[in-house]
């Protein structure tokens, strides 16, 4: 879990739009949190409560920062197993034999 300092974020409050009645339309309940070092922005406008929106936006910001800091594992290439290679070649030979039969049974070199 990443710890976010108060000095690293900027909180913005604004009016949320959409359904919710007079209370939502008259209060600045929507929250936008900007992480200053990275420039990542998270916002929440779902609730009529500024306190709840702040908690939701903070969780979103933490998730975004964790995803940004995640190390991607390097894929290690593996050899194709002998049996799989043998099956693949047998299937190719089978298809080639079918094509030869359709053309009249003559194999051209």
C-alpha positions in Angstrom: 0.0 0.0 0.0 1.4 3.3 -1.1 1.4 6.2 1.5 0.4 9.5 0.0 1.5 12.6 1.8 -0.8 15.6 2.1 1.9 17.9 0.7 2.0 15.8 -2.5 -1.7 16.2 -3.4 -3.9 19.0 -4.4 -7.6 18.8 -3.6 -10.2 20.5 -5.7 -14.0 20.6 -5.0 -16.6 21.4 -7.6 -20.3 20.9 -8.3 -21.3 17.5 -9.5 -23.8 17.3 -12.3 -26.5 14.7 -12.9 -29.3 13.4 -10.8 -29.4 13.9 -7.0 -31.8 16.8 -6.5 -31.3 20.2 -5.0 -28.7 19.2 -2.4 -26.3 17.9 -5.0 -26.8 20.8 -7.4 -26.1 23.4 -4.7 -23.1 22.0 -2.9 -19.5 21.4 -4.0 -19.6 17.7 -3.3 -17.5 16.4 -6.2 -13.8 15.9 -5.4 -10.8 15.9 -7.7 -7.4 14.8 -6.3 -4.2 15.7 -8.2 -1.0 13.9 -7.3 1.6 16.6 -7.9 4.8 14.5 -8.4 3.2 12.3 -11.1 0.4 14.4 -12.4 -2.1 11.6 -12.0 -5.7 12.8 -11.4 -8.5 10.9 -9.6 -12.0 12.2 -9.1 -15.3 11.0 -7.6 -18.7 12.5 -8.1 -21.0 9.6 -7.2 -22.1 10.6 -3.7 -23.9 13.7 -2.4 -21.3 13.8 0.4 -18.0 15.5 -0.1 -16.5 13.3 2.6 -17.5 10.0 0.9 -16.3 11.3 -2.5 -12.9 12.3 -1.0 -12.5 8.7 0.4 -13.4 7.2 -3.0 -11.1 9.5 -4.9 -8.2 8.7 -2.6 -8.7 5.0 -3.1 -8.7 5.5 -6.8 -5.6 7.5 -6.7 -3.8 4.8 -4.6 -4.9 2.2 -7.1 -3.6 4.2 -10.0 -0.2 4.8 -8.2 0.1 1.1 -7.4 -0.6 0.2 -11.0 2.0 2.7 -12.2 4.7 1.3 -9.8 4.0 -2.3 -10.6 6.9 -4.1 -12.1 6.1 -6.2 -15.2 7.6 -9.6 -15.3 9.7 -10.3 -18.3 8.5 -13.3 -20.2 11.0 -16.1 -20.5 10.9 -17.7 -23.9 10.7 -21.5 -23.8 11.5 -24.2 -26.3 8.7 -25.9 -28.2 8.5 -29.4 -26.8 9.6 -32.3 -29.1 6.1 -33.9 -29.1 4.3 -30.7 -30.0 6.7 -30.1 -32.9 6.3 -33.6 -34.1 2.4 -33.3 -34.0 2.6 -30.0 -35.9 4.7 -31.5 -38.7 2.5 -34.6 -38.9 -0.6 -32.3 -39.3 1.2 -30.4 -42.1 2.1 -33.7 -43.8 -1.5 -34.8 -43.6 -2.8 -31.6 -45.1 -0.2 -31.9 -47.9 -1.3 -35.4 -48.7 -4.9 -34.3 -48.9 -4.0 -31.6 -51.4 -2.0 -34.1 -53.5 -5.0 -36.4 -53.6 -7.4 -33.6 -54.7 -5.1 -32.6 -57.6 -5.1 -36.1 -59.1 -2.5 -37.9 -57.1 0.5 -36.5 -58.8 3.2 -35.0 -56.6 5.2 -32.3 -58.3 8.8 -31.7 -57.5 
